[in-house]
Amino acid sequence: MGISRRLFLKGTAAGGALAAALGSGLITLGQAVAGQTRPGFASNDIDQAIQALYGDLPLEDSDGVVVEGPPGVADDGGQVPITVRAGMNEVESISLFAAGNQPPLLASYDFPRPCPGTLATRIRMAESADVVAVIKANGTLYRGASFVRIGAAGC
């Protein structure tokens, strides 16, 4: 049984849209190849994941990195709202970790140009744990954390 007309048209449309986005500069090739794994996702420890992502850059605990979870207890560990606010300018990247997850690295965002950093997203958590944000700004890493309680595991 050969390829169906519908499947062929869907594949052609998706390929055309990707080619147009790449050609116009809307996305880069690195963004289009999202399936490749970043080095920190292979680590089972937060410190190892930070080392894999950022190398030997100096890391400082900072009150300027604010991690806000839901007030009280998150009902569902599968969709925990998290907001990270950076008290510094020139933010180059933000990475999120959950101490109770395996692997602990949840997400890592690299910004094409340094900017004031605020990030709002939803994460999955296996259990109540510290959510740690690491922000790279001006060649230094800054860390902030907040304990987030969940009612039911989401992993």
Secondary structure, 3 states (H helix, E strand, C coil): CCCCHHHHHHHHHHHHHHHHHHHHCCCCHHHHCCCCCCHHHHCCCHHHHHHHHHCCCCEEECCCEEEECCCCEECCCCCEEEEEEECCCCEEEEEEEECCCCCCEEEEEEEEEEECCEEEEEECCCCCEEEEEEEEECCEEEEEEEEEEECCCCC
